Amino acid sequence: MILPQRLILLFILIAIPLLEIALLIKVGQLIGVLPTVMIVIGTAILGILVLRQQSFGVVARASEAIAAGRTPIGPVVDGAFQMLAAILLISPGLLADTIGLILLVPFLRRGLGQLIVGGLVRSGNLHVMVFGEQHSTHRDGRAGHGNEPEGGTIIDGEFKRLDDGEPDHRSKP
């Protein structure tokens, strides 16, 4: 039995390419084949340029935010939308190009990012804390004080030394 989510996904994966083909045919009939092809090629070139520009910019902006003691969510989400816009522009299709162009508009991209991140924060699926030398910022924007570390990066985890040659007695009954 196919689950409803899988059925919806299958429908989307079939409907979007068919819609793109129909749109290309209709626009080709209205303005001509050559202008339609030039639009697709032009938006692909624009997508490649955006992708080249964004390749290292996201990491740099996120690092700057962390160094300033702010959460890097804004720069990362903004960069992710710019990369998505580039991919949509590179893909052949006028609907994808339109969505990609919309995502290149800064205030629309940031508004969409705030909407999505805000929804994740309200639902409790996102919790971010950045510790810096000056202060920390919690997900609700308030500055942290108290028992936070004094500078440096803390990585919390567990480890097991494998090179000392002693057998692990915990795994045997």
C-alpha positions as CSV (number, residue, x, y, z in Angstrom):
1,M,0.0,0.0,0.0
2,I,1.3,3.4,-0.9
3,L,1.3,6.0,1.9
4,P,-0.5,9.3,1.1
5,Q,2.8,11.2,1.5
6,R,4.5,9.0,-1.1
7,L,1.5,9.4,-3.4
8,I,1.7,13.2,-3.1
9,L,5.5,13.1,-3.8
10,L,5.0,10.9,-6.8
11,F,2.3,13.3,-8.1
12,I,4.6,16.3,-7.6
13,L,7.5,14.6,-9.3
14,I,5.3,13.9,-12.3
15,A,3.4,17.1,-12.4
16,I,6.2,19.6,-12.2
17,P,8.1,18.4,-15.3
18,L,4.8,18.2,-17.2
19,L,3.9,21.8,-16.1
20,E,7.4,23.0,-17.1
21,I,7.1,21.4,-20.6
22,A,3.6,22.9,-21.1
23,L,4.8,26.3,-20.0
24,L,7.8,26.1,-22.4
25,I,5.6,25.2,-25.3
26,K,3.1,27.9,-24.5
27,V,5.7,30.6,-24.1
28,G,7.5,29.3,-27.3
29,Q,4.2,29.7,-29.2
30,L,3.7,33.3,-27.8
31,I,7.2,34.8,-28.2
32,G,8.9,32.2,-30.5
33,V,11.3,29.4,-30.0
34,L,14.6,31.3,-30.1
35,P,13.6,33.9,-27.5
36,T,12.3,31.1,-25.2
37,V,15.6,29.2,-25.6
38,M,17.5,32.4,-25.0
39,I,15.6,33.0,-21.8
40,V,16.4,29.5,-20.5
41,I,20.1,29.9,-21.4
42,G,20.3,33.4,-19.9
43,T,18.8,32.3,-16.6
44,A,21.1,29.3,-16.5
45,I,24.1,31.6,-16.9
46,L,22.7,33.8,-14.2
47,G,22.3,30.7,-12.0
48,I,25.9,29.7,-12.6
49,L,27.1,33.2,-11.7
50,V,25.1,33.3,-8.5
51,L,26.4,29.8,-7.5
52,R,30.0,30.9,-8.1
53,Q,29.5,34.0,-6.0
54,Q,27.8,32.1,-3.1
55,S,30.2,29.1,-3.0
56,F,32.3,30.5,-0.1
57,G,30.3,33.5,0.9
58,V,27.9,31.5,3.1
59,V,30.7,30.1,5.2
60,A,32.4,33.5,5.5
61,R,29.2,35.2,6.6
62,A,28.3,32.5,9.1
63,S,31.9,32.7,10.6
64,E,31.6,36.4,10.9
65,A,28.3,36.0,12.8
66,I,29.7,33.5,15.2
67,A,32.8,35.7,15.8
68,A,30.4,38.5,16.6
69,G,28.5,36.3,19.1
70,R,25.4,36.1,16.9
71,T,23.6,33.0,15.8
72,P,24.6,32.1,12.2
73,I,21.1,31.1,11.3
74,G,20.4,34.3,9.2
75,P,23.5,34.1,7.0
76,V,23.1,30.3,6.5
77,V,19.4,30.4,5.6
78,D,20.0,33.4,3.3
79,G,22.9,31.6,1.6
80,A,20.9,28.4,1.3
81,F,18.1,30.2,-0.4
82,Q,20.6,31.9,-2.8
83,M,22.0,28.5,-3.6
84,L,18.5,27.1,-4.2
85,A,17.8,30.1,-6.4
86,A,21.0,29.3,-8.4
87,I,20.0,25.7,-8.8
88,L,16.5,26.6,-9.9
89,L,17.9,29.1,-12.4
90,I,20.3,26.5,-13.9
91,S,17.6,23.9,-14.3
92,P,15.7,24.2,-17.7
93,G,12.2,25.4,-17.1
94,L,10.4,28.7,-16.8
95,L,8.5,27.9,-13.6
96,A,11.8,27.0,-11.8
97,D,13.4,30.1,-13.3
98,T,10.6,32.3,-11.9
99,I,10.9,30.8,-8.4
100,G,14.7,31.2,-8.6
101,L,14.4,34.9,-9.6
102,I,12.0,35.5,-6.7
103,L,14.5,34.0,-4.3
104,L,17.2,36.4,-5.6
105,V,15.2,39.4,-4.3
106,P,16.8,40.0,-0.9
107,F,13.7,41.2,1.1
108,L,11.6,38.3,-0.2
109,R,14.3,35.8,0.5
110,R,14.9,37.1,4.1
111,G,11.1,37.3,4.7
112,L,10.7,33.7,3.7
113,G,13.7,32.7,5.8
114,Q,12.3,34.4,8.8
115,L,8.9,32.8,8.3
116,I,10.5,29.3,8.1
117,V,13.0,29.7,10.9
118,G,10.3,31.4,13.1
119,G,8.0,28.4,12.5
120,L,10.7,26.0,13.4
121,V,11.6,27.9,16.6
122,R,7.9,28.1,17.6
123,S,7.4,24.4,17.0
124,G,10.4,23.6,19.1
125,N,12.3,21.8,16.3
126,L,15.1,24.4,16.4
127,H,17.2,25.4,19.3
128,V,20.4,27.4,18.8
129,M,22.9,28.8,21.3
130,V,26.2,30.4,20.3
131,F,28.9,31.0,22.9
132,G,31.4,33.6,22.2
133,E,34.0,35.6,24.1
134,Q,31.6,38.4,24.8
135,H,28.3,36.8,25.3
136,S,25.9,34.2,24.0
137,T,22.7,34.6,22.1
138,H,19.8,32.3,22.8
139,R,17.2,31.5,20.1
140,D,14.8,34.1,21.5
141,G,17.5,36.8,21.1
142,R,18.3,37.4,24.8
143,A,21.9,37.6,25.8
144,G,23.2,34.7,27.9
145,H,25.2,35.1,31.1
146,G,26.3,32.9,33.9
147,N,28.0,29.6,33.4
148,E,28.9,30.0,29.8
149,P,32.5,29.3,28.8
150,E,35.1,32.1,28.6
151,G,36.0,32.0,24.9
152,G,37.0,29.0,22.8
153,T,35.0,26.3,21.3
154,I,33.5,23.5,23.4
155,I,32.7,20.2,21.8
156,D,30.8,17.8,24.0
157,G,30.9,14.2,23.2
158,E,32.1,10.7,24.2
159,F,35.2,8.9,23.0
160,K,36.9,5.5,23.2
161,R,40.6,5.1,22.8
162,L,41.3,2.3,20.3
163,D,45.1,2.4,20.2
164,D,46.0,1.2,23.7
165,G,45.7,-2.5,22.8
166,E,43.6,-3.5,25.8
167,P,40.4,-5.4,25.2
168,D,37.2,-3.7,25.9
169,H,35.7,-5.6,28.9
170,R,32.4,-3.7,28.7
171,S,31.2,-5.5,25.6
172,K,31.8,-9.0,27.1
173,P,29.2,-10.6,29.3
